[in-house]
Amino acid sequence: MSYSTYTEDFIEGLYTKLGIFLPQQLDLNVIAHKLGIFVYYWENPSQVLFLGAQAYIFLNQELSPKQLWQDFCHELCHVLFHSGSQEKMPYSWIEYQEWKANNFMLQACVPAFMLKKVNFPESEDKSIQLIQELFNVEWDFAHKRLEQYKNNKYLHELDSKKVKMF
């Protein structure tokens, strides 16, 4: 039996609906365009702005392409799931939204349904490098996503009594 989280299912459904099935199709400009989100680059930290029903993602222009992709996915979570200005929210609610956005970012940048199709090398370092190259993310990000993926896979397989990491 295969298990997945709500976020994994949501991302797979979203990307499938957008016609995105492969890592090389993960492009922030294409995704933003297909979702009707305007993306701008500026000197300030990345953030989202809503004007009426229109969402705008502002990305820090000083970031590398990998960091831009990661920031875009973080901000995309705010567009899809959050509303209102954080300036008026209790700090605990802001922390919760940021935690959710960081988790979403990990999974949107490196979707589980795509990871399932990857033939991982025996070495963890080589697996991290492969994720980094396939999904255009930084080393630390790829390492964190691999650990998250392995832990989820381990827990699901442990649940069904079939413990095997790769």
C-alpha positions in Angstrom: 0.0 0.0 0.0 1.3 3.4 -0.9 1.0 6.4 1.4 1.4 10.1 0.8 0.8 13.3 2.7 -1.8 15.9 1.9 1.0 18.3 0.7 2.5 15.6 -1.6 -1.0 14.8 -3.0 -1.7 18.5 -3.5 1.6 19.2 -5.3 1.2 16.2 -7.5 -2.3 17.3 -8.4 -1.2 20.8 -9.0 1.7 20.0 -11.2 -0.2 17.3 -13.1 -3.0 19.9 -13.8 -0.3 22.2 -15.1 1.2 19.5 -17.3 4.4 19.2 -15.3 5.6 15.6 -14.9 9.4 15.8 -15.0 12.1 17.7 -13.0 13.2 19.6 -16.1 9.7 21.1 -16.4 9.9 22.8 -13.0 10.3 26.4 -14.0 9.1 29.2 -11.8 8.1 31.5 -14.7 6.1 28.8 -16.4 4.4 27.8 -13.1 3.6 31.4 -12.2 2.3 32.1 -15.7 0.0 29.0 -15.7 -1.3 30.0 -12.3 -1.8 33.7 -13.2 0.7 34.9 -10.7 2.9 37.9 -11.6 6.6 37.6 -10.7 8.9 40.6 -10.2 12.5 40.9 -9.1 13.7 43.5 -6.7 16.4 44.4 -4.1 14.4 43.4 -1.0 13.7 40.0 0.6 11.3 37.8 -1.3 7.6 38.2 -0.5 4.0 38.0 -1.7 1.6 40.9 -2.3 -2.1 40.6 -3.0 -4.0 43.3 -4.7 -7.6 42.2 -4.7 -7.6 38.7 -6.1 -4.3 39.1 -8.0 -1.1 37.7 -6.4 2.3 39.1 -7.0 5.5 37.3 -6.0 8.5 39.6 -5.5 11.8 37.7 -5.6 15.2 39.1 -4.4 17.2 39.8 -7.6 20.5 39.0 -5.8 19.7 35.3 -5.4 21.2 32.5 -7.4 18.8 30.6 -9.8 18.7 27.8 -7.2 17.8 30.2 -4.4 15.2 31.9 -6.7 13.5 28.5 -7.3 13.5 27.7 -3.6 12.1 31.2 -2.6 9.5 31.0 -5.3 8.1 27.7 -4.0 8.1 29.2 -0.4 6.2 32.2 -1.6 3.9 30.0 -3.7 2.7 28.4 -0.6 1.6 31.8 0.8 -0.2 32.5 -2.4 -2.1 29.2 -2.5 -2.8 28.7 1.2 -2.5 32.0 3.2 -4.2 35.3 3.2 -4.0 38.6 5.0 -1.0 40.6 6.1 1.4 39.0 8.6 1.9 42.5 10.1 -1.4 42.1 11.9 -1.0 38.4 12.9 0.1 37.0 16.3 3.7 35.9 16.1 2.8 32.2 16.7 0.5 32.3 13.6 3.3 33.8 11.5 5.7 31.1 12.7 3.1 28.5 11.8 2.6 29.9 8.3 6.4 30.1 7.8 6.8 26.5 8.9 4.1 25.4 6.5 5.7 27.4 3.7 9.1 25.9 4.3 7.7 22.4 4.3 5.7 23.2 1.1 8.9 24.6 -0.5 10.9 21.4 0.2 8.2 19.3 -1.4 7.3 21.7 -4.3 10.9 22.1 -5.3 11.6 18.4 -5.2 8.2 16.6 -5.5 7.8 13.1 -4.0 6.0 11.8 -7.1 9.1 12.7 -9.2 11.5 11.4 -6.5 9.8 8.0 -6.6 11.0 7.6 -10.2 14.7 8.4 -9.4 17.2 5.5 -9.3 19.3 6.6 -6.4 23.0 5.7 -6.2 24.3 3.8 -3.2 26.1 6.8 -1.7 24.1 9.4 0.2 26.5 12.2 -1.1 25.8 11.1 -4.7 22.1 10.9 -4.1 22.2 14.5 -2.7 24.2 15.6 -5.8 21.7 13.9 -8.1 18.7 15.7 -6.4 20.6 18.9 -6.6 21.2 18.6 -10.3 17.8 17.2 -11.2 15.8 19.7 -9.3 18.1 22.8 -9.4 18.3 23.2 -5.6 21.2 23.9 -3.3 23.2 21.1 -1.6 21.9 21.7 1.9 18.3 21.9 0.5 18.8 18.6 -1.4 20.2 17.0 1.7 17.3 18.1 3.8 14.7 17.0 1.2 16.4 13.6 0.9 16.3 13.1 4.6 12.6 14.1 4.7 11.9 11.7 1.8 13.7 8.8 3.4 12.1 9.4 6.8 8.6 9.5 5.2 9.4 6.4 3.1 10.8 4.6 6.1 7.8 5.4 8.3 5.4 4.3 5.6 7.3 1.0 5.0 7.6 0.4 8.7 3.9 0.8 8.9 3.5 -2.0 6.3 6.4 -4.0 7.8 8.6 -3.7 4.7 11.5 -1.7 6.0 13.9 -0.9 3.1 15.5 2.5 2.5 16.3 2.4 -1.2 
